[in-house]
Protein backbone atom coordinates (compact mmCIF):
# COMPACT_ATOMS: atom_id res chain seq x y z
CA UNK A 1 0.00 0.00 0.00
CA UNK A 2 1.18 3.51 -0.80
CA UNK A 3 1.77 5.45 2.41
CA UNK A 4 0.82 8.69 0.61
CA UNK A 5 -2.63 7.53 -0.50
CA UNK A 6 -5.26 9.76 1.07
CA UNK A 7 -2.73 12.19 2.55
CA UNK A 8 -3.73 15.81 1.93
CA UNK A 9 -0.72 17.98 1.05
CA UNK A 10 -0.57 21.78 1.00
CA UNK A 11 1.83 23.39 -1.49
CA UNK A 12 3.15 26.86 -0.59
CA UNK A 13 5.14 28.20 -3.54
CA UNK A 14 5.28 31.64 -5.16
CA UNK A 15 6.64 30.54 -8.55
CA UNK A 16 3.64 29.45 -10.64
CA UNK A 17 5.45 26.86 -12.76
CA UNK A 18 7.20 25.34 -9.74
CA UNK A 19 3.88 25.18 -7.89
CA UNK A 20 2.26 23.43 -10.84
CA UNK A 21 5.13 20.93 -10.98
CA UNK A 22 4.81 20.17 -7.26
CA UNK A 23 1.04 19.84 -7.50
CA UNK A 24 1.43 17.32 -10.32
CA UNK A 25 4.09 15.36 -8.42
CA UNK A 26 1.98 15.22 -5.26
CA UNK A 27 -0.97 13.74 -7.13
CA UNK A 28 1.21 11.40 -9.22
CA UNK A 29 2.53 9.98 -5.95
CA UNK A 30 -1.00 9.13 -4.83
CA UNK A 31 -1.56 11.97 -2.37
CA UNK A 32 -4.32 14.55 -2.61
CA UNK A 33 -3.64 18.23 -3.12
CA UNK A 34 -5.18 20.00 -0.12
CA UNK A 35 -4.49 23.40 -1.65
CA UNK A 36 -1.88 25.60 -3.22
CA UNK A 37 -1.04 29.13 -2.08
CA UNK A 38 1.57 31.57 -3.29
CA UNK A 39 2.10 34.11 -0.54
CA UNK A 40 2.59 34.51 3.20
CA UNK A 41 -0.87 35.89 3.96
CA UNK A 42 -2.73 33.13 2.11
CA UNK A 43 -0.43 30.50 3.59
CA UNK A 44 -1.11 31.63 7.15
CA UNK A 45 -4.85 31.76 6.50
CA UNK A 46 -4.86 28.26 4.98
CA UNK A 47 -2.89 26.81 7.91
CA UNK A 48 -5.35 28.37 10.36
CA UNK A 49 -8.57 27.36 8.58
CA UNK A 50 -7.98 24.06 6.81
CA UNK A 51 -7.34 20.44 7.72
CA UNK A 52 -4.48 18.72 5.90
CA UNK A 53 -1.76 16.19 6.64
CA UNK A 54 1.47 17.89 5.54
CA UNK A 55 2.91 20.80 3.59
CA UNK A 56 5.70 21.56 1.15
CA UNK A 57 6.79 25.07 2.06
CA UNK A 58 9.01 27.28 -0.08
CA UNK A 59 11.39 29.23 2.16
CA UNK A 60 11.19 32.42 0.12
CA UNK A 61 7.82 33.83 -0.87
CA UNK A 62 8.62 36.90 -2.90
CA UNK A 63 9.75 39.60 -0.49
CA UNK A 64 8.84 37.50 2.54
CA UNK A 65 10.33 34.64 4.49
CA UNK A 66 7.92 31.76 5.15
CA UNK A 67 9.05 31.21 8.77
CA UNK A 68 5.71 32.41 10.20
CA UNK A 69 3.98 29.61 8.27
CA UNK A 70 6.62 27.11 9.43
CA UNK A 71 6.11 28.25 13.03
CA UNK A 72 2.35 27.80 12.77
CA UNK A 73 2.69 24.36 11.17
CA UNK A 74 5.07 23.39 13.97
CA UNK A 75 2.67 24.61 16.67
CA UNK A 76 -0.21 22.68 15.07
CA UNK A 77 1.89 19.53 14.82
CA UNK A 78 1.57 19.37 11.03
CA UNK A 79 4.70 17.93 9.37
CA UNK A 80 6.24 19.83 6.51
CA UNK A 81 9.18 19.96 4.14
CA UNK A 82 11.13 23.12 3.34
CA UNK A 83 11.87 23.81 -0.30
CA UNK A 84 14.72 26.06 -1.40
CA UNK A 85 17.24 26.65 -4.12
CA UNK A 86 19.78 27.73 -1.49
CA UNK A 87 20.32 24.43 0.35
CA UNK A 88 21.03 24.39 4.08
CA UNK A 89 22.30 27.99 3.93
CA UNK A 90 18.67 29.13 3.63
CA UNK A 91 18.10 28.30 7.29
CA UNK A 92 15.95 25.66 8.88
CA UNK A 93 13.96 26.96 11.84
CA UNK A 94 12.70 23.57 13.04
CA UNK A 95 15.28 21.15 11.66
CA UNK A 96 12.94 19.60 9.07
CA UNK A 97 13.85 17.94 5.78
CA UNK A 98 15.04 20.36 3.10
CA UNK A 99 14.11 19.79 -0.54
CA UNK A 100 16.62 21.36 -2.89
CA UNK A 101 15.39 22.78 -6.17
CA UNK A 102 15.20 21.68 -8.92
CA UNK A 103 13.01 18.76 -7.88
CA UNK A 104 12.80 15.21 -9.09
CA UNK A 105 9.77 13.11 -8.25
CA UNK A 106 11.82 10.45 -6.43
CA UNK A 107 13.15 13.13 -4.07
CA UNK A 108 9.63 14.38 -3.32
CA UNK A 109 8.37 10.83 -2.81
CA UNK A 110 11.15 9.88 -0.38
CA UNK A 111 10.83 13.13 1.58
CA UNK A 112 7.04 12.92 1.88
CA UNK A 113 7.13 9.25 2.87
CA UNK A 114 9.72 10.06 5.55
CA UNK A 115 7.15 12.27 7.28
CA UNK A 116 5.19 9.13 8.24
CA UNK A 117 8.00 6.57 8.54
Buried (B, 14 or more C-beta within 10 A) or exposed (E): EEBBEEBBBBBBBBBEEBBEBBBEBBEEBBBBBBBBBBBBEBBBEBBEEEEBBBBBBBBBBEEBBBBBBBBBBBEEEBBBBBBBEEEEEBEBBEEBBBBBBEBEEEBBBEBBBEBEE
